[in-house]
Amino acid sequence: MGRYVRLEVRRALRDPGFIVFGAGMPVVMYLLFTNIGQGANPDGAAWKVTSMVGMAAYGALGAAVGTGTGIAEDKQLGWLHQLRITPIRPRDVVLGRGLAGSVTVLPSLLLVLAAGALVNGVRLDAWQWPALVGLMWLGALPFTLFGIGNGYRLSAQTTGVLNIGCLVGLAVIGGLWFPVELFPHWLRVIAEFTPANRFAALGWSTTAGGAPTVATVAVLLGWLAVSGSYAVVSYRRAARTAT
């Protein structure tokens, strides 16, 4: 199990496309949003913190759901069949891939937070930085499992398109790119019930010096249960068709 997780992590981190686009693009977007559009945000310092968390969440979501694209490609190459004949149980395969996907979330998180501190001058208390990383790292797991489920269930092309569509939709509606306070009232209500908004709320509550709300934790735990079940069922279905 441990060797399998290390193998998947090495494969992901060796991909130059992941490093450049998966981890680098959220940093570029964050710096653009906070240094070009400051005229629309009177409180520039607060916006830099809010946007830092939002873009870190966006980068983490992209890395999380993007795990599924690699799985779909592996499935076409016969890697799933090789796993099927090993003694690794289906839930352990999904868990291992989920753990590996969780590791690939860290570069996006850390790079955006580093840009906030080093370029935009964001200052937080010493305890807030590790708390921010830890909470958002754990909070990305449901989205990793969702991407894994898509990868096992769909073709590589369909998985890629669906993941991008979900990522952009969740980012926009969840308020990761723009403050939800700018939304119409009806859209603001919807945003607060989306998993992406609750995911970012883990970070926003931390930067405000508080703890996540019960509603935020409940939404993410519910999403974790649903996406985890979806990933296991998808793997079993794909494994049956691979034999």
C-alpha positions in Angstrom: 0.0 0.0 0.0 2.7 2.4 1.0 4.8 1.6 -2.1 1.8 2.1 -4.3 1.1 5.5 -2.9 4.8 6.6 -3.3 4.7 5.3 -6.9 1.6 7.4 -7.7 3.0 10.5 -6.1 6.3 10.2 -8.0 4.4 9.8 -11.3 2.3 12.9 -10.7 5.1 15.2 -9.5 7.3 14.2 -12.5 4.7 15.6 -14.9 5.9 19.1 -16.0 2.4 20.0 -17.1 1.2 19.6 -13.5 3.9 21.8 -12.1 3.5 24.6 -14.7 -0.3 24.7 -15.1 -1.6 22.9 -12.0 0.6 24.7 -9.5 1.8 27.8 -11.3 -1.5 29.1 -12.9 -3.3 29.8 -9.6 -0.3 31.9 -8.5 -0.4 34.0 -11.7 -4.1 34.5 -11.4 -3.8 35.5 -7.8 -1.2 38.1 -8.5 -3.2 39.5 -11.4 -6.5 39.6 -9.4 -4.9 41.4 -6.5 -2.5 43.8 -8.3 -4.5 44.8 -11.4 -8.1 45.0 -10.1 -7.5 46.7 -6.8 -9.6 49.6 -7.9 -12.7 47.5 -7.4 -11.6 46.6 -3.9 -11.3 49.6 -1.5 -9.7 47.5 1.2 -6.8 46.2 -0.7 -5.1 44.4 2.2 -8.2 42.4 3.1 -8.8 41.5 -0.5 -5.3 40.2 -0.8 -6.0 37.8 2.1 -9.4 36.8 0.8 -8.2 36.2 -2.7 -5.1 34.3 -1.4 -7.4 31.8 0.2 -9.8 31.6 -2.7 -7.0 31.1 -5.3 -5.3 28.5 -3.0 -8.6 26.7 -2.9 -8.9 26.9 -6.7 -5.4 25.5 -7.2 -6.1 22.7 -4.7 -9.4 21.9 -6.4 -7.7 21.8 -9.8 -5.0 19.4 -8.6 -7.6 17.3 -6.7 -10.1 16.7 -9.5 -7.2 16.5 -12.0 -6.2 13.2 -10.4 -9.1 11.6 -12.4 -7.6 12.5 -15.8 -4.5 10.5 -15.0 -6.6 7.5 -13.8 -8.6 7.5 -17.0 -5.4 7.5 -19.1 -4.0 4.6 -17.0 -7.2 2.7 -17.5 -6.8 2.9 -21.2 -3.2 1.7 -20.9 -4.2 -1.4 -18.9 -2.9 -0.3 -15.5 -6.2 -1.0 -13.9 -6.1 -4.6 -15.1 -2.7 -5.0 -13.5 -4.0 -3.7 -10.2 -6.9 -6.0 -10.4 -4.7 -9.1 -10.3 -2.8 -7.8 -7.2 -4.0 -8.6 -3.7 -4.8 -4.9 -3.1 -8.5 -4.5 -2.2 -10.7 -2.0 -4.2 -11.1 0.4 -1.3 -7.4 0.3 -0.7 -6.7 1.2 -4.3 -9.1 4.1 -4.1 -7.7 5.2 -0.7 -4.1 4.9 -2.0 -4.9 7.0 -5.1 -6.7 9.5 -2.9 -3.7 9.8 -0.6 -1.4 10.3 -3.6 -3.8 12.9 -5.0 -3.8 14.7 -1.7 -0.1 15.1 -1.8 -0.3 16.7 -5.2 -2.6 19.3 -3.8 0.2 20.7 -1.6 2.3 22.5 -4.3 -0.7 24.6 -5.4 -1.6 25.5 -1.8 2.0 26.3 -0.8 2.8 28.4 -3.8 -0.2 30.6 -3.6 0.3 31.2 0.1 4.0 31.9 -0.5 3.0 34.5 -3.1 0.6 36.1 -0.6 3.3 36.4 2.0 6.3 37.2 -0.1 4.8 39.3 -2.9 1.6 40.8 -1.6 2.8 41.2 2.0 0.1 39.2 3.7 0.8 38.9 7.4 -0.8 36.3 9.7 -0.1 35.0 13.1 2.4 32.2 13.3 -0.2 29.6 14.1 -2.4 30.6 11.2 -0.1 29.5 8.4 0.2 25.8 9.4 -3.5 25.7 10.4 -4.4 27.2 7.0 -2.3 24.6 5.1 -3.5 21.7 7.2 -7.2 22.5 7.0 -7.3 23.2 3.3 -5.2 20.1 2.6 -7.7 17.9 4.4 -10.6 19.7 3.0 -9.5 18.9 -0.6 -9.9 15.1 -0.1 -13.6 15.0 -1.1 -12.7 16.6 -4.5 -9.8 14.2 -5.0 -12.2 11.3 -4.6 -14.7 12.9 -6.9 -12.0 13.2 -9.6 -11.0 9.6 -9.0 -14.6 8.5 -9.5 -14.8 10.3 -12.8 -11.5 8.8 -13.9 -12.6 5.2 -13.2 -16.0 5.7 -14.7 -15.3 7.8 -17.8 -12.9 8.0 -20.7 -9.8 10.1 -20.5 -11.3 12.8 -22.9 -14.6 12.9 -21.1 -13.0 13.0 -17.7 -10.8 16.0 -18.7 -13.7 18.0 -20.1 -15.9 17.2 -17.1 -13.2 18.0 -14.6 -12.5 21.4 -16.2 -16.2 22.2 -16.3 -16.7 21.3 -12.7 -13.6 23.2 -11.6 -14.6 26.4 -13.3 -18.2 26.1 -12.3 -17.3 25.5 -8.6 -14.8 28.3 -8.6 -17.1 30.9 -10.0 -20.3 30.0 -8.1 -18.3 29.2 -4.9 -16.8 32.6 -4.8 -13.2 31.5 -5.2 -12.4 34.1 -7.9 -14.6 37.0 -6.8 -16.1 37.9 -3.4 -19.6 36.5 -2.9 -20.6 39.9 -1.6 -20.5 41.1 -5.2 -23.1 38.5 -6.2 -26.8 39.0 -6.5 -28.6 37.9 -3.3 -30.0 34.7 -4.9 -26.6 33.7 -6.2 -25.0 34.5 -2.9 -27.4 32.1 -1.1 -26.6 29.3 -3.6 -22.8 30.0 -3.3 -22.9 29.4 0.5 -24.2 25.9 0.0 -21.6 24.8 -2.6 -18.8 22.5 -1.5 -16.2 24.8 -3.0 -17.4 27.8 -1.0 -17.3 25.7 2.2 -13.9 24.4 1.3 -12.6 28.0 1.0 -14.4 28.9 4.2 -12.0 26.6 6.0 -9.2 29.1 5.1 -11.3 32.3 5.5 -12.3 31.3 9.0 -8.6 30.6 9.8 -7.3 33.9 8.5 -10.1 35.7 10.5 -8.7 34.0 13.6 -11.7 31.6 14.2 -12.6 28.0 13.7 -14.7 26.5 10.8 -18.4 26.6 11.4 -20.4 23.4 12.1 -22.2 23.9 8.8 -18.9 24.0 6.9 -17.6 20.8 8.5 -21.0 19.1 7.9 -21.1 20.0 4.2 -17.6 18.8 3.6 -18.1 15.5 5.5 -21.2 14.8 3.6 -19.4 15.5 0.3 -16.6 13.2 1.5 -19.0 10.3 2.1 -20.7 10.8 -1.2 -17.5 11.2 -3.3 -15.8 8.3 -1.5 -18.6 5.9 -2.2 -18.7 7.2 -5.8 -15.0 6.5 -6.3 -15.2 2.9 -4.8 -18.3 2.0 -6.9 -16.6 3.5 -10.1 -13.4 1.5 -9.4 -15.3 -1.8 -9.0 -17.3 -1.2 -12.2 -14.2 -0.3 -14.1 -12.3 -3.3 -12.7 -15.1 -5.7 -13.8 -15.0 -4.4 -17.4 -11.2 -4.6 -17.4 -11.1 -8.3 -16.8 
